[in-house]
Amino acid sequence: MNLVIDQGNTFNKIGVFDKGQLEYSYSGKSLDENTLKQLQVNYPIKNVIISSVRDKVEQSAIFNGSEKVFGSSNILLLDTNTPVPFKNEYLSPQTLGKDRIAALAGAYNLFPDNPKLIIDAGTAITIDYLRSDNVFNGGNISPGLQTRFNSLKQNTGKLPLLELNNNSPFLGQNTQEAIWSGVQNSLIFEIEGYINHFKTLNNNTKTILTGGDVDFFANNLKNRIFVIPNLVLTGLNTILDYNA
């Protein structure tokens, strides 16, 4: 069995995989040595991969805890030099986010023979495209839903700070409705535009949606998409298997 650890800015996400199938997952702020020991009791874990965006001190803490439980020879720490199952032609690979690397690997695992459009909808919206020959040329980054709401509040004198509203009208008839409709519809149109563009390039393109706002977009996009909430975990497991 494999253990994958995704250490984000706020939360730690972990997954236990058995022959490519996710058997257990957890997300929380705490991930200490005792938690890892309990996982080892519950599952016969052989290999571990760690992806972290934290500073070196916090990265070292989670690595050291994993090393005590699983042994250093069984741990892979994801970085820009880690071999991955696709060709990376990004011009600054050292700046490519580890979550994007993992999502690309997860998309490769799901649809190895198709072109793949990966949309990660969270604090930022990332749009990444993996060709059918599994070459990654690049992608785009734009502000996510809450980031756009925050920006309106921070950069204007009178507009209120709002959050996602699933019941907003298409055209706002007051200031709050105008913000909800403007922010949310603009992102829906933006993502639909990307999907239509890449389908025009290749009608066999598979669109994969993941990220914290996945439910909102899954309910509002008209194009056919594959909703994979655990895409990053799946990708980390794919990278771990690739390096075994």
Contacts in CASP RR format, 6 or more apart in sequence:
PFRMAT RR
TARGET T0000
AUTHOR 0000-0000-0000
METHOD contacts of the structure
MODEL  1
MNLVIDQGNTFNKIGVFDKGQLEYSYSGKSLDENTLKQLQVNYPIKNVII
SSVRDKVEQSAIFNGSEKVFGSSNILLLDTNTPVPFKNEYLSPQTLGKDR
IAALAGAYNLFPDNPKLIIDAGTAITIDYLRSDNVFNGGNISPGLQTRFN
SLKQNTGKLPLLELNNNSPFLGQNTQEAIWSGVQNSLIFEIEGYINHFKT
LNNNTKTILTGGDVDFFANNLKNRIFVIPNLVLTGLNTILDYNA
1 16 0 8 1.000
1 17 0 8 1.000
1 18 0 8 1.000
1 23 0 8 1.000
1 43 0 8 1.000
1 44 0 8 1.000
1 45 0 8 1.000
1 46 0 8 1.000
2 16 0 8 1.000
2 17 0 8 1.000
2 18 0 8 1.000
2 20 0 8 1.000
2 45 0 8 1.000
2 46 0 8 1.000
2 47 0 8 1.000
2 48 0 8 1.000
2 49 0 8 1.000
2 237 0 8 1.000
2 240 0 8 1.000
2 241 0 8 1.000
3 14 0 8 1.000
3 15 0 8 1.000
3 16 0 8 1.000
3 17 0 8 1.000
3 39 0 8 1.000
3 43 0 8 1.000
3 45 0 8 1.000
3 47 0 8 1.000
3 48 0 8 1.000
3 49 0 8 1.000
3 70 0 8 1.000
4 14 0 8 1.000
4 15 0 8 1.000
4 16 0 8 1.000
4 17 0 8 1.000
4 48 0 8 1.000
4 49 0 8 1.000
4 51 0 8 1.000
4 233 0 8 1.000
4 235 0 8 1.000
4 236 0 8 1.000
4 237 0 8 1.000
4 240 0 8 1.000
5 12 0 8 1.000
5 13 0 8 1.000
5 14 0 8 1.000
5 15 0 8 1.000
5 31 0 8 1.000
5 48 0 8 1.000
5 49 0 8 1.000
5 50 0 8 1.000
5 51 0 8 1.000
5 52 0 8 1.000
5 62 0 8 1.000
5 66 0 8 1.000
5 236 0 8 1.000
6 12 0 8 1.000
6 13 0 8 1.000
6 14 0 8 1.000
6 51 0 8 1.000
6 99 0 8 1.000
6 102 0 8 1.000
6 232 0 8 1.000
6 233 0 8 1.000
6 236 0 8 1.000
7 31 0 8 1.000
7 50 0 8 1.000
7 51 0 8 1.000
7 52 0 8 1.000
7 53 0 8 1.000
7 54 0 8 1.000
7 58 0 8 1.000
7 59 0 8 1.000
7 62 0 8 1.000
8 52 0 8 1.000
8 53 0 8 1.000
8 54 0 8 1.000
9 53 0 8 1.000
9 54 0 8 1.000
10 29 0 8 1.000
11 27 0 8 1.000
11 28 0 8 1.000
11 29 0 8 1.000
12 27 0 8 1.000
12 28 0 8 1.000
12 29 0 8 1.000
12 30 0 8 1.000
12 31 0 8 1.000
12 62 0 8 1.000
13 25 0 8 1.000
13 26 0 8 1.000
13 27 0 8 1.000
13 28 0 8 1.000
13 232 0 8 1.000
13 233 0 8 1.000
14 25 0 8 1.000
14 26 0 8 1.000
14 27 0 8 1.000
14 31 0 8 1.000
14 39 0 8 1.000
14 233 0 8 1.000
15 22 0 8 1.000
15 23 0 8 1.000
15 24 0 8 1.000
15 25 0 8 1.000
15 26 0 8 1.000
15 230 0 8 1.000
15 233 0 8 1.000
15 237 0 8 1.000
16 22 0 8 1.000
16 23 0 8 1.000
16 24 0 8 1.000
16 25 0 8 1.000
16 39 0 8 1.000
16 43 0 8 1.000
16 45 0 8 1.000
17 23 0 8 1.000
17 233 0 8 1.000
17 237 0 8 1.000
18 43 0 8 1.000
20 237 0 8 1.000
20 241 0 8 1.000
22 230 0 8 1.000
22 233 0 8 1.000
22 234 0 8 1.000
22 237 0 8 1.000
23 43 0 8 1.000
24 39 0 8 1.000
24 42 0 8 1.000
24 43 0 8 1.000
25 230 0 8 1.000
25 233 0 8 1.000
31 62 0 8 1.000
33 65 0 8 1.000
33 68 0 8 1.000
33 69 0 8 1.000
36 65 0 8 1.000
36 66 0 8 1.000
36 69 0 8 1.000
36 70 0 8 1.000
37 69 0 8 1.000
39 45 0 8 1.000
40 69 0 8 1.000
40 70 0 8 1.000
45 70 0 8 1.000
46 74 0 8 1.000
47 74 0 8 1.000
47 75 0 8 1.000
47 76 0 8 1.000
47 240 0 8 1.000
47 244 0 8 1.000
48 66 0 8 1.000
48 70 0 8 1.000
48 74 0 8 1.000
48 75 0 8 1.000
48 76 0 8 1.000
48 240 0 8 1.000
49 75 0 8 1.000
49 76 0 8 1.000
49 77 0 8 1.000
49 78 0 8 1.000
49 236 0 8 1.000
49 237 0 8 1.000
49 239 0 8 1.000
49 240 0 8 1.000
50 59 0 8 1.000
50 62 0 8 1.000
50 63 0 8 1.000
50 66 0 8 1.000
50 75 0 8 1.000
50 76 0 8 1.000
50 77 0 8 1.000
50 78 0 8 1.000
51 78 0 8 1.000
51 98 0 8 1.000
51 99 0 8 1.000
51 102 0 8 1.000
51 232 0 8 1.000
51 236 0 8 1.000
52 58 0 8 1.000
52 59 0 8 1.000
52 62 0 8 1.000
52 77 0 8 1.000
52 78 0 8 1.000
52 98 0 8 1.000
53 97 0 8 1.000
53 98 0 8 1.000
53 99 0 8 1.000
54 62 0 8 1.000
59 77 0 8 1.000
63 75 0 8 1.000
63 77 0 8 1.000
66 75 0 8 1.000
67 75 0 8 1.000
76 82 0 8 1.000
76 239 0 8 1.000
76 240 0 8 1.000
76 243 0 8 1.000
78 98 0 8 1.000
78 101 0 8 1.000
78 102 0 8 1.000
78 236 0 8 1.000
78 239 0 8 1.000
79 98 0 8 1.000
80 93 0 8 1.000
80 94 0 8 1.000
80 96 0 8 1.000
82 239 0 8 1.000
82 243 0 8 1.000
83 239 0 8 1.000
83 242 0 8 1.000
83 243 0 8 1.000
84 101 0 8 1.000
84 104 0 8 1.000
84 105 0 8 1.000
84 239 0 8 1.000
84 242 0 8 1.000
85 105 0 8 1.000
85 108 0 8 1.000
85 109 0 8 1.000
85 134 0 8 1.000
85 238 0 8 1.000
85 239 0 8 1.000
85 242 0 8 1.000
86 104 0 8 1.000
86 105 0 8 1.000
86 108 0 8 1.000
86 130 0 8 1.000
86 134 0 8 1.000
86 135 0 8 1.000
86 136 0 8 1.000
87 133 0 8 1.000
87 134 0 8 1.000
87 135 0 8 1.000
87 136 0 8 1.000
88 96 0 8 1.000
88 101 0 8 1.000
88 136 0 8 1.000
89 135 0 8 1.000
89 136 0 8 1.000
89 137 0 8 1.000
89 138 0 8 1.000
90 96 0 8 1.000
90 136 0 8 1.000
90 137 0 8 1.000
90 138 0 8 1.000
99 120 0 8 1.000
99 232 0 8 1.000
100 118 0 8 1.000
100 120 0 8 1.000
100 126 0 8 1.000
100 128 0 8 1.000
101 239 0 8 1.000
102 231 0 8 1.000
102 232 0 8 1.000
102 233 0 8 1.000
102 235 0 8 1.000
102 236 0 8 1.000
102 239 0 8 1.000
103 118 0 8 1.000
103 120 0 8 1.000
103 126 0 8 1.000
103 128 0 8 1.000
103 208 0 8 1.000
103 210 0 8 1.000
103 231 0 8 1.000
103 232 0 8 1.000
103 235 0 8 1.000
104 116 0 8 1.000
104 118 0 8 1.000
104 128 0 8 1.000
104 130 0 8 1.000
104 136 0 8 1.000
104 235 0 8 1.000
105 235 0 8 1.000
105 236 0 8 1.000
105 238 0 8 1.000
105 239 0 8 1.000
105 242 0 8 1.000
106 231 0 8 1.000
106 232 0 8 1.000
106 234 0 8 1.000
106 235 0 8 1.000
106 238 0 8 1.000
107 116 0 8 1.000
107 118 0 8 1.000
107 130 0 8 1.000
107 206 0 8 1.000
107 208 0 8 1.000
107 231 0 8 1.000
108 116 0 8 1.000
108 130 0 8 1.000
108 134 0 8 1.000
108 235 0 8 1.000
108 238 0 8 1.000
109 234 0 8 1.000
109 235 0 8 1.000
109 238 0 8 1.000
110 116 0 8 1.000
110 206 0 8 1.000
110 208 0 8 1.000
110 226 0 8 1.000
110 228 0 8 1.000
110 234 0 8 1.000
111 206 0 8 1.000
111 208 0 8 1.000
112 134 0 8 1.000
113 132 0 8 1.000
114 132 0 8 1.000
114 204 0 8 1.000
114 205 0 8 1.000
114 206 0 8 1.000
115 129 0 8 1.000
115 130 0 8 1.000
115 131 0 8 1.000
115 132 0 8 1.000
115 198 0 8 1.000
115 201 0 8 1.000
115 202 0 8 1.000
115 204 0 8 1.000
115 205 0 8 1.000
115 206 0 8 1.000
116 129 0 8 1.000
116 130 0 8 1.000
116 205 0 8 1.000
116 206 0 8 1.000
116 207 0 8 1.000
116 208 0 8 1.000
117 127 0 8 1.000
117 128 0 8 1.000
117 129 0 8 1.000
117 194 0 8 1.000
117 195 0 8 1.000
117 198 0 8 1.000
117 205 0 8 1.000
117 206 0 8 1.000
117 207 0 8 1.000
117 208 0 8 1.000
118 126 0 8 1.000
118 127 0 8 1.000
118 128 0 8 1.000
118 129 0 8 1.000
118 130 0 8 1.000
118 208 0 8 1.000
118 210 0 8 1.000
118 231 0 8 1.000
119 125 0 8 1.000
119 126 0 8 1.000
119 127 0 8 1.000
119 191 0 8 1.000
119 194 0 8 1.000
119 207 0 8 1.000
119 208 0 8 1.000
119 209 0 8 1.000
119 210 0 8 1.000
119 217 0 8 1.000
119 225 0 8 1.000
120 126 0 8 1.000
120 128 0 8 1.000
120 210 0 8 1.000
120 211 0 8 1.000
120 231 0 8 1.000
121 144 0 8 1.000
121 145 0 8 1.000
121 191 0 8 1.000
121 209 0 8 1.000
121 210 0 8 1.000
121 211 0 8 1.000
121 212 0 8 1.000
121 213 0 8 1.000
121 214 0 8 1.000
121 216 0 8 1.000
121 217 0 8 1.000
122 144 0 8 1.000
122 145 0 8 1.000
122 146 0 8 1.000
122 211 0 8 1.000
122 212 0 8 1.000
122 213 0 8 1.000
123 144 0 8 1.000
123 146 0 8 1.000
123 147 0 8 1.000
124 141 0 8 1.000
124 142 0 8 1.000
124 143 0 8 1.000
124 144 0 8 1.000
124 147 0 8 1.000
125 141 0 8 1.000
125 142 0 8 1.000
125 143 0 8 1.000
125 144 0 8 1.000
125 187 0 8 1.000
125 190 0 8 1.000
125 191 0 8 1.000
126 139 0 8 1.000
126 140 0 8 1.000
126 141 0 8 1.000
127 139 0 8 1.000
127 140 0 8 1.000
127 141 0 8 1.000
127 142 0 8 1.000
127 191 0 8 1.000
127 194 0 8 1.000
128 136 0 8 1.000
128 138 0 8 1.000
128 139 0 8 1.000
129 136 0 8 1.000
129 137 0 8 1.000
129 138 0 8 1.000
129 139 0 8 1.000
129 198 0 8 1.000
130 136 0 8 1.000
131 137 0 8 1.000
132 202 0 8 1.000
132 204 0 8 1.000
140 194 0 8 1.000
142 190 0 8 1.000
143 151 0 8 1.000
144 187 0 8 1.000
144 213 0 8 1.000
145 164 0 8 1.000
145 183 0 8 1.000
145 184 0 8 1.000
145 187 0 8 1.000
145 213 0 8 1.000
145 216 0 8 1.000
146 163 0 8 1.000
146 164 0 8 1.000
148 183 0 8 1.000
148 186 0 8 1.000
148 187 0 8 1.000
149 161 0 8 1.000
149 162 0 8 1.000
149 163 0 8 1.000
149 164 0 8 1.000
149 179 0 8 1.000
149 183 0 8 1.000
150 161 0 8 1.000
152 159 0 8 1.000
152 161 0 8 1.000
152 179 0 8 1.000
152 183 0 8 1.000
153 159 0 8 1.000
153 160 0 8 1.000
153 161 0 8 1.000
159 175 0 8 1.000
159 179 0 8 1.000
160 175 0 8 1.000
160 176 0 8 1.000
160 179 0 8 1.000
162 176 0 8 1.000
162 179 0 8 1.000
162 180 0 8 1.000
162 183 0 8 1.000
164 184 0 8 1.000
164 213 0 8 1.000
164 216 0 8 1.000
165 180 0 8 1.000
165 184 0 8 1.000
166 216 0 8 1.000
166 219 0 8 1.000
168 177 0 8 1.000
168 180 0 8 1.000
168 181 0 8 1.000
168 184 0 8 1.000
169 177 0 8 1.000
169 181 0 8 1.000
170 181 0 8 1.000
170 185 0 8 1.000
171 177 0 8 1.000
171 181 0 8 1.000
172 178 0 8 1.000
172 180 0 8 1.000
172 181 0 8 1.000
184 216 0 8 1.000
184 220 0 8 1.000
187 217 0 8 1.000
188 217 0 8 1.000
188 220 0 8 1.000
188 221 0 8 1.000
191 217 0 8 1.000
191 221 0 8 1.000
192 221 0 8 1.000
192 222 0 8 1.000
192 223 0 8 1.000
195 207 0 8 1.000
195 221 0 8 1.000
195 223 0 8 1.000
195 225 0 8 1.000
196 223 0 8 1.000
198 205 0 8 1.000
198 207 0 8 1.000
199 205 0 8 1.000
199 223 0 8 1.000
206 226 0 8 1.000
207 223 0 8 1.000
207 224 0 8 1.000
207 225 0 8 1.000
207 226 0 8 1.000
208 225 0 8 1.000
208 226 0 8 1.000
208 228 0 8 1.000
208 231 0 8 1.000
209 217 0 8 1.000
209 218 0 8 1.000
209 221 0 8 1.000
209 225 0 8 1.000
209 226 0 8 1.000
209 227 0 8 1.000
209 228 0 8 1.000
210 227 0 8 1.000
210 228 0 8 1.000
210 229 0 8 1.000
210 230 0 8 1.000
210 231 0 8 1.000
210 232 0 8 1.000
211 229 0 8 1.000
211 231 0 8 1.000
214 227 0 8 1.000
214 229 0 8 1.000
218 225 0 8 1.000
218 227 0 8 1.000
228 234 0 8 1.000
END
